[in-house]
Amino acid sequence: MTTEATNCPLGVEEIMQLIPHRYPFLLVDKVISYVPGESITAIKNVTFNEPQFTGHFPDHPVMPGVMIVEAMAQAAGVLTQLSRDGQADDALFYLVKVDKAKFSKVVVPGDQMVMECQIKKVIKNMTMYTGSVKVDGKVAAKAEFLCAEKSK
């Protein structure tokens, strides 16, 4: 069942109420829109001041691919919480599997990652998502990933 997109935006304060990540590992800055139970579009602004750039790579800072995937997974977690009206306070969601990851554009400080994630299927306490990251309208990365819910 397709539902109309909810135009937000949701800022970082609202995002921190939905997922447990905090600086320096909160990788979702804003939610642009979402369709409960279906999809989300979120933003990550990449800045030079982030700690990973002191070592990856000092003379040519590049956003690590694993952090790009993590950012997509966090956006998916926000979608899950929004779809439940934030009613999963007693649970954590863990990234348990990543498939079909492909990186086609380097992400660097100054870029804005536009993350689009969709729920592919729900199996018991697990949800399979597809996600993509675009920078300047071009796909920089995409992947499928599975997250599992566990009680705290």
C-alpha positions in Angstrom: 0.0 0.0 0.0 1.6 3.3 -1.1 1.1 6.2 1.3 1.8 9.8 0.5 5.3 11.1 1.4 5.5 13.1 4.6 7.5 16.2 4.0 9.3 17.0 7.2 12.0 18.2 7.5 13.2 16.6 10.7 16.4 18.1 12.2 19.1 16.5 14.3 17.2 17.0 17.6 14.3 14.9 16.4 16.6 12.3 14.8 18.5 11.9 18.2 15.1 11.1 19.8 14.6 8.2 17.3 18.1 6.5 17.1 20.7 6.1 19.8 23.8 7.4 17.8 25.6 10.5 19.0 28.7 12.5 17.9 31.0 11.5 16.4 28.9 8.6 15.0 25.6 10.2 14.2 25.6 10.2 10.4 22.1 11.6 9.6 21.7 15.4 9.8 18.2 15.9 8.4 15.2 13.9 7.1 13.7 15.5 4.0 10.7 13.2 3.5 9.5 9.7 4.3 6.7 7.3 3.6 5.9 5.3 6.7 6.7 1.6 6.2 8.2 2.3 2.8 11.0 4.8 2.2 13.0 7.8 3.5 15.2 10.5 2.0 17.8 12.0 4.4 20.9 14.2 4.3 24.4 13.8 5.7 26.6 16.9 5.3 30.2 15.8 5.1 32.6 18.2 6.8 36.4 18.3 7.1 36.2 18.5 10.9 35.0 14.9 11.2 37.4 12.6 13.0 37.8 10.0 10.3 39.5 12.5 8.0 42.6 12.7 10.2 43.5 9.2 9.1 41.5 8.5 5.9 43.5 10.0 4.2 45.4 12.9 5.8 46.5 14.5 2.4 43.4 13.5 0.5 40.3 13.1 2.8 37.8 10.5 1.6 34.7 9.3 3.4 35.2 5.6 4.3 32.8 3.3 2.4 31.8 1.5 5.6 30.7 4.9 7.0 28.7 5.6 3.9 26.9 2.2 4.4 26.5 3.0 8.1 24.9 6.4 7.2 22.4 4.5 5.0 21.7 2.1 7.8 21.1 4.9 10.3 18.7 6.6 7.8 16.9 3.2 7.5 16.7 3.1 11.3 15.1 6.5 11.4 12.6 5.2 8.9 11.8 2.2 11.0 11.3 4.4 14.1 9.1 6.9 12.2 7.1 3.9 10.8 6.5 2.8 14.4 5.8 6.3 15.7 9.0 6.0 17.7 7.5 3.1 19.7 10.6 0.9 19.8 12.3 2.5 22.8 13.0 -0.9 24.3 14.8 -2.2 21.3 18.1 -1.6 19.4 18.6 -2.3 15.7 21.8 -3.9 14.6 23.3 -4.0 11.1 23.8 -7.7 10.5 24.3 -8.1 6.7 25.4 -6.0 3.8 25.0 -7.2 0.2 25.6 -5.8 -3.3 27.6 -2.8 -2.0 29.0 -0.7 -4.8 30.9 2.6 -4.6 31.0 4.6 -7.8 32.0 8.1 -6.7 34.4 9.3 -4.0 32.7 11.3 -1.2 34.8 14.1 0.3 34.4 17.0 2.7 32.1 19.6 1.4 29.8 17.0 -0.2 26.2 16.5 0.8 25.1 12.9 0.8 21.5 12.4 -0.1 20.5 9.0 1.2 17.4 7.2 -0.2 16.4 4.0 1.6 13.5 1.7 0.9 12.1 -1.3 2.9 12.5 -4.3 0.7 10.9 -6.9 3.1 10.3 -7.5 6.7 11.0 -11.0 8.2 10.1 -11.4 11.9 12.4 -9.1 13.8 14.6 -8.3 10.7 14.1 -5.8 7.9 15.9 -5.8 4.5 16.5 -2.4 3.0 17.9 -1.1 -0.3 19.7 2.2 -0.2 21.6 4.6 -2.3 23.7 7.7 -1.7 23.8 10.5 -4.3 26.2 13.5 -4.3 25.4 16.3 -6.8 22.7 14.1 -8.3 25.1 11.3 -9.1 25.0 7.9 -7.4 28.1 7.6 -5.1 27.1 4.3 -3.4 24.4 1.7 -3.1 23.8 -1.4 -1.1 21.3 -3.8 0.3 21.4 -4.3 4.1 19.7 -6.3 6.8 19.0 -5.0 10.3 17.8 -7.0 13.2 15.9 -5.8 16.2 17.0 -6.9 19.7 15.6 -5.9 23.1 17.9 -3.8 25.3 
